Amino acid sequence: MELEIPNRLATLGHPQRLAVFRLLMRRYPDRVPATELAKALGLKPNTLSTYVNALMHAGLVSQERVGTSLRYAIDMDAARETIDYLLHDCCRGRPEICHPDALSTANRDIPMTDRKHNVLFICTGNSARSIFAESILRDLAGDRFEVYSAGTKPRTDLNPFALEVLKQKGHDVSVLRSKNIAEFQGPDAPVFDFVFTVCNQAANEECASWQGQPISAHWGLPDPVKVEGSDAEKSLAFHQTYGALRNRMIGFTALPLASLDRMSLQRAVDDIGQTKEQGPST
């Protein structure tokens, strides 16, 4: 341990290796293809390979081969061990010394209260997936959640196929609009209890930390906007995305928020993000 932790910290001291580590942390528990990592970070494949090999040698990242693709994920046990070492050694076991806001609204040992929670869904364009998530959760449990959505690079208009699916499912689309994530990062923005990314590109991007330390998870789904073919084929892709998100919202709303501690709730929302995509919702 005395040598292992300093080696990990030295490995993370390199800016680009740290960037790989941080991206994989944002995508946890996903295993991210090497090609996607390289594209997201603007790295050549051989350069990325050097960085991930160093992280693997330090025990911070694991590798898995899927067909011809190499995929990488954070070794969360090692990451927690390293962070715990810093908290106990450098902060004398009191994280509030090093980060005054760390326990202010998100104490790991305090169960979520039975109040109305603020939830934000993020994707890149805020024209389909995050709009679906916003609409579904609002209609399933609007009495328990205040629901918002935003995009890192929002489109001007909502996708017409997405709007048509929402109308067919009986959602009120008049309240929907495309919004920039910056709208929710100012001093007057809501303090979020949950922040979910629903596309890989948005999860791969750097975002400012959220006040209040919300529980966050990646619930990535393929972008139906990119599906090519006939209108019927495109419509089917949007219906499938809607169905997958609705299933995840049903799982989320079934969680006993008031009785779960923060760590258990984090594991639960991570698990929901790993559920397989479903067919069209009826």
Rosetta blueprint (number, residue, H / E / L):
1 M L
2 E L
3 L L
4 E H
5 I H
6 P H
7 N H
8 R H
9 L H
10 A H
11 T H
12 L H
13 G L
14 H L
15 P H
16 Q H
17 R H
18 L H
19 A H
20 V H
21 F H
22 R H
23 L H
24 L H
25 M H
26 R H
27 R H
28 Y L
29 P L
30 D L
31 R L
32 V E
33 P E
34 A H
35 T H
36 E H
37 L H
38 A H
39 K H
40 A H
41 L H
42 G L
43 L L
44 K L
45 P H
46 N H
47 T H
48 L H
49 S H
50 T H
51 Y H
52 V H
53 N H
54 A H
55 L H
56 M H
57 H H
58 A L
59 G L
60 L L
61 V E
62 S E
63 Q E
64 E E
65 R E
66 V E
67 G L
68 T L
69 S E
70 L E
71 R E
72 Y E
73 A E
74 I E
75 D L
76 M H
77 D H
78 A H
79 A H
80 R H
81 E H
82 T H
83 I H
84 D H
85 Y H
86 L H
87 L H
88 H H
89 D H
90 C L
91 C L
92 R L
93 G L
94 R L
95 P H
96 E H
97 I H
98 C H
99 H L
100 P L
101 D L
102 A L
103 L L
104 S L
105 T L
106 A L
107 N L
108 R L
109 D L
110 I L
111 P L
112 M L
113 T L
114 D L
115 R L
116 K L
117 H E
118 N E
119 V E
120 L E
121 F E
122 I E
123 C E
124 T L
125 G L
126 N L
127 S L
128 A L
129 R H
130 S H
131 I H
132 F H
133 A H
134 E H
135 S H
136 I H
137 L H
138 R H
139 D H
140 L H
141 A H
142 G L
143 D L
144 R L
145 F E
146 E E
147 V E
148 Y E
149 S E
150 A E
151 G E
152 T L
153 K L
154 P L
155 R L
156 T L
157 D L
158 L L
159 N L
160 P H
161 F H
162 A H
163 L H
164 E H
165 V H
166 L H
167 K H
168 Q H
169 K L
170 G L
171 H L
172 D L
173 V L
174 S L
175 V L
176 L L
177 R L
178 S L
179 K L
180 N E
181 I H
182 A H
183 E H
184 F H
185 Q L
186 G L
187 P L
188 D L
189 A L
190 P L
191 V L
192 F L
193 D L
194 F E
195 V E
196 F E
197 T E
198 V L
199 C L
200 N H
201 Q H
202 A H
203 A H
204 N H
205 E L
206 E L
207 C L
208 A L
209 S L
210 W L
211 Q L
212 G L
213 Q L
214 P L
215 I E
216 S E
217 A E
218 H E
219 W L
220 G L
221 L L
222 P L
223 D L
224 P H
225 V H
226 K H
227 V L
228 E L
229 G L
230 S L
231 D H
232 A H
233 E H
234 K H
235 S H
236 L H
237 A H
238 F H
239 H H
240 Q H
241 T H
242 Y H
243 G H
244 A H
245 L H
246 R H
247 N H
248 R H
249 M H
250 I H
251 G H
252 F H
253 T H
254 A L
255 L L
256 P L
257 L H
258 A H
259 S H
260 L L
261 D L
262 R H
263 M H
264 S H
265 L H
266 Q H
267 R H
268 A H
269 V H
270 D H
271 D H
272 I H
273 G H
274 Q L
275 T L
276 K L
277 E L
278 Q L
279 G L
280 P L
281 S L
282 T L
